[in-house]
């Protein structure tokens, strides 16, 4: 097995163990299903209309989920090192995706197919528990984001993002961050300068 693949699996196991401890026997079965992929910058992993077949674990790089509204790209999610990625609703329901998933930098990912994950759920209670906890985290994150978009001012949304994900300003183009925060690039630049000057 390639060194990068082994390293990524080590990071995946450490990330999983923050939620659930998998025994060595379960881990051996679990790890076998994950394959390494290396999408280039701007490469699409999933397009609108395609069914998301994989859950991803990000070893390196940044990806974005976005959709088109009147021809304009609207970013809805980002994924970074040692986090999970994919078009979640399409993956869970095995129905066509309503969003695009795109690498915005050269990336190193592990991926596990829907079919393999369902088999792991059937065989191992601890893997099923891990899956439930990940879904809970995603649901809480989506709910918090909805509150922020509907209730917070532009500056509050900016400050919240910088507090939660300070690295994103170095990793993600400003136009994507502005779209994610539902503001114009000009407003984003103004807020960045204002917050920096305080």
N, C-alpha and C positions, 0 to 999 in steps of 0.2 A: 504494500500500500504506500502511496506517495507521502512524503513527509508533511506536505501542506495539508493533505487529507487527514492524517493522524493528528496534527496540531488542531485542525478545525474540530475534529471529534472530541478532543480533550476540552476545548472551550465550550462545546455544546454540552458535554456532560457536567461541567462546572456550572453552567447556566441552569440546567435542569435541576441540579442539586440544591439550588436556591429555593426551589419549590417542593421537590419530591426526591427522596433518595432511591435510586434504582440499584438493586443488587447487581453484583458482577454478572450473574447468569442472565438477568433481564437486560442489562446493558449490552451484553454480547449480541443478543438477538436484535435489540433495538438499533444498535450501531450499524448492523449489516445492511439495512435498507437505505442508508444515506449515501448519496453519490455527490461527487464534487463537480461543480460547474463554474466557469470563469467568464461571465458575460463582459463584453467590452463596454466602455463608456457609450451611452446613448442607445445601447441595444435593448430591445423589448423582450421581456420575459413572458409577458401575457398581454394580449390585445383585447380590446372590446369585442365581444362576440365569441371569444374563445373560452373554453371551460378551464378554470385553474386546476391543473392536475397535481400541483406540488405545494407543499409547505417548505419554506426556505429558512435556513439559519445563516445569518450573515457573518462570515469570518472576517471579511475586509470589504470596504467600499460603502457606497451610499446608493439607495434606490428611492424612487418616488412612485406613489400611486396618484393618478390624476384622471380626470375625465374632461370632456369638452362640453362647454355651455355656450351656445351660439358661436361656435367656432373658436372659443377662447379656452385655453387650458386652465383648469382649476385643480391645484394640488390639494389632496386630501390626507396624505400620509407620507412619512419618510421612514426608512429603516437604516440602521447603522450597525457597526461592529457588535457582534455578540447579542443580536436581537433577532426576532423572527420576522419573516416577510412573506408576502403573497397577497392575492386578492381573496380575503378571508371568506366573504359571503359566497363567492363562486366556488371556492374550495369546499366549504362545508356542505353546500347544497348540490354540488356538481351540476351547476347550471351556468349558462354563458355569462361572462364577466361584463360588468357595466363600467369598469375602469381599466386603465392601462397600468402595467407595472413595468418600469423602465430603470435600468442602471444609469445613474448620472455620474458615475465614475467607474473605472475598471474595478471589477468586483470579484471576490472569491466567495462562493456560496456552497453550502450543503443543501441538498433537497431530498425530500421524502415524498413518495407518491401517496395519493389518497388511498389507493388500494392497500398499500403496505401499512399505512397508519391504522386502517380499520382492522387489519389482521393483528397488529400489535395490541390494539384496544381489546380485542377478543381474547388474546392470550395472557395479557398482563394487566392486573387491576391497577398497579402503580403507574403504568403508562396512561391508562384511561384517566386516572386522577390528575396526572400532569396535564393532559389535554383539556380537562375541565377547568383547571386553574388558569391555563393560558387564555381560554375563552373568556373567563371572568375578568381577567386583566384587560383584555381587548374591549370588552363591553364597558367597563368602568372608564377606560381611556376615552372611548367614543362619547360617553355621557358627559364627562368633564369638558371635552372639546366643544360639544354642542352648547353647553352652558357658557363657555368662554366666548364663542362666536355670537351668541344671542344677547349676552348680558354685559360683556366687558367692553370698555372703550378700546380704541386702537392701541393706545399706549399701554393699557393693562394687558392686552393680548401680547404685545411685543415683550413687555417685561416678564410675563409668565413664561414665554418660550425661552427667553434668555436665562431664566432661573432654572427651568427644567432641563434644557438642552443647550448649555453654553457653547458647546463645540460646533453646533450647527452653523453658526455665522462664518466659521472657517471652511466648512465642508460643502455648503449648499449655496448655489447662486442666489443672489438677493431677489431676483424676479420670482423664483420658486417659493422662497420664504414669504414674500409679500402676498403671493397668491394663496398660500396656506393660511395666512393670517387674515385673509379677506380685506386687503388694502392695496392701494396703488404702490408701485415701486418708489414713487416720489415720497409718499407718506412714510414708507419704510425707511428710506434714506434720512428723512428729517428726524424720525424718532431715534434712529441709530445715533445720529449726531447729538441730539438732545440728551439722551441717556448717557452717552459717553462724556458729555460736558458737565454732567451733574457731579 
